[in-house]
Amino acid sequence: MKTNATALANYFISLAKRDDKELYQLGLMKRVYITHGFCLALYDRPALDDRFDKVEAWKNGPVIPSVYHSFKYHRNQPIREESVISNWAGDKMVFETPELKDKMVKEVADFVWERYAGMSDFQMVALTHKKGTPWALCYIEGENNPIPDLYTKSYYIMLVK
């Protein structure tokens, strides 16, 4: 089963709560994307379900629109609560908190959390904006171009070597 990007984002929020750290939308987005990149590079498997979660090149770096829309109301405030989604259960609407269940993705997310713990959101933006990054190859001002997994995988393979 592929991971829902909101479940991965919720996992990072739980790590922030556990470690008593503030997590903002920008840093959350970068951590979800970087986890996806390392999963592609290390396991040849995406961390995201491409049926629902596409990565796009926005002004402030790689963005997964589903994560953006789940947390955009936080603006410049720390995110303290996980996102919930609504689903139909028969004829009733129920609300669920997506949980990260994939052990491999969880391990990579833990690595990303520790590796980038000391970086500010803007340092993470700078990291994803470097020349040669998938974002740099795909970004055109005013457009939200897709960032192909092939670009992301190739870039993160270079990082793990």
For each residue, the residues with C-beta under 8 A, 3 or more apart:
1: 101 102
2: 46 48 49 50 51
3: 7 8 47 48 49 100 101 102 105
4: 7 8 48 49 52 53 66 98
5: 8 9 32 48 49 52 53 64 66 67
6: 9 10 66 67 70 83 85 98
7: 3 4 10 11 98 99 100 101
8: 3 4 5 11 12 32 35 36 47 48 100 105 109
9: 5 6 12 13 28 32 67 70 71 83
10: 6 7 13 14 82 83 97 98 99 100
11: 7 8 14 15 99 100 106 109
12: 8 9 15 16 23 28 31 32 109 113
13: 9 10 16 17 23 28 79 80 81 82
14: 10 11 17 18 82
15: 11 12 18 19 21 109 110 113
16: 12 13 19 21 22 23 79
17: 13 14 20 80
18: 14 15
19: 15 16 117
20: 17
21: 15 16 117
22: 16 78
23: 12 13 16 27 28 78 79
24: 27 28 74 76 77 78 79 121
25: 28 29 68 71 72 74 75 79
26: 29 30 60 61 121 122 124 125
27: 23 24 30 31 119 120 121 124
28: 9 12 13 23 24 25 31 32 67 71 79
29: 25 26 32 33 61 62 63 64 67 68
30: 26 27 33 34 61 62 116 121 124 125 127 128
31: 12 27 28 34 35 109 112 113 116 124
32: 5 8 9 12 28 29 35 36 47 48 64 67
33: 29 30 36 37 55 61 62 63 64 128 152
34: 30 31 37 38 112 116 124 128
35: 8 31 32 38 39 47 105 108 109 112
36: 8 32 33 39 40 46 47 48 55 64 152
37: 33 34 40 41 134 152 153 155 156 159
38: 34 35 41 42 108 111 112 156 159 160
39: 35 36 42 43 45 46 47 104 105 108
40: 36 37 43 44 45 46 47 149 152 153 156
41: 37 38 153 156 157 159 160
42: 38 39 108 156 160
43: 39 40 104 108
44: 40 153
45: 39 40 104
46: 2 36 39 40 49 50 149
47: 3 8 32 35 36 39 40 102 105 108 109
48: 2 3 4 5 8 32 36 53 55 64
49: 2 3 4 5 46 52 53
50: 2 46 53 54 149
51: 2
52: 4 5 49 66
53: 4 5 48 49 50 64 66 67
54: 50 64 65 146
55: 33 36 48 62 63 64 146 147 149 152
56: 62 63 64 65 144 145 146 147
57: 61 62 63 134 135 138 139 140 143 144 145 146 147
58: 61 62 63 139 144
59: 139 141
60: 26 63 125
61: 26 29 30 33 57 58 124 125 128 129 135
62: 29 30 33 55 56 57 58 128 134 135 147 152
63: 29 33 55 56 57 58 60 67 68 144
64: 5 29 32 33 36 48 53 54 55 56 67 68
65: 54 56 68 69 144
66: 4 5 6 52 53 69 70
67: 5 6 9 28 29 32 53 63 64 70 71
68: 25 29 63 64 65 71 72
69: 65 66 72
70: 6 9 66 67 83 85
71: 9 25 28 67 68 74 79 83
72: 25 68 69 75
73:
74: 24 25 71 77 78 79
75: 25 72
76: 24
77: 24 74
78: 22 23 24 74
79: 13 16 23 24 25 28 71 74
80: 13 17
81: 13
82: 10 13 14 97 98
83: 6 9 10 70 71 97 98
84: 95 96 97 98
85: 6 70 95 96 97 98
86: 93 94 95 96
87: 93 94 95 96
88: 91 92 93 94
89: 92 93 94
90:
91: 88
92: 88 89
93: 86 87 88 89
94: 86 87 88 89
95: 84 85 86 87
96: 84 85 86 87
97: 10 82 83 84 85
98: 4 6 7 10 82 83 84 85
99: 7 10 11
100: 3 7 8 10 11 105 106 109
101: 1 3 7
102: 1 3 47 105 106
103: 106 107
104: 39 43 45 107 108
105: 3 8 35 39 47 100 102 108 109
106: 11 100 102 103 109 110
107: 103 104 110 111
108: 35 38 39 42 43 47 104 105 111 112
109: 8 11 12 15 31 35 47 100 105 106 112 113
110: 15 106 107 113 114
111: 38 107 108 114 115
112: 31 34 35 38 108 109 115 116
113: 12 15 31 109 110 116 117
114: 110 111 117
115: 111 112
116: 30 31 34 112 113 119 124
117: 19 21 113 114
118:
119: 27 116 123 124 127
120: 27 123 124
121: 24 26 27 30 124 125
122: 26 125 126
123: 119 120 126 127
124: 26 27 30 31 34 61 116 119 120 121 127 128
125: 26 30 60 61 121 122 128 129
126: 122 123 129 130
127: 30 119 123 124 130
128: 30 33 34 61 62 124 125 133 135
129: 61 125 126 133 135 136
130: 126 127 133 136
131: 136
132: 136 137 155
133: 128 129 130 136 137 155
134: 37 57 62 137 138 147 148 151 152 155
135: 57 61 62 128 129 138 139 147
136: 129 130 131 132 133 139
137: 132 133 134 147 151
138: 57 134 135 145 146 147 148 151
139: 57 58 59 135 136 143 145
140: 57 143 145
141: 59
142:
143: 57 139 140
144: 56 57 58 63 65
145: 56 57 138 139 140
146: 54 55 56 57 138
147: 55 56 57 62 134 135 137 138 151 152
148: 134 138 151 152
149: 40 46 50 55 152 153
150: 153 154
151: 134 137 138 147 148 154 155
152: 33 36 37 40 55 62 134 147 148 149 155 156
153: 37 40 41 44 149 150 156 157
154: 150 151 157 158
155: 37 132 133 134 151 152 158 159
156: 37 38 40 41 42 152 153 159 160
157: 41 153 154 160 161
158: 154 155 161
159: 37 38 41 155 156
160: 38 41 42 156 157
161: 157 158
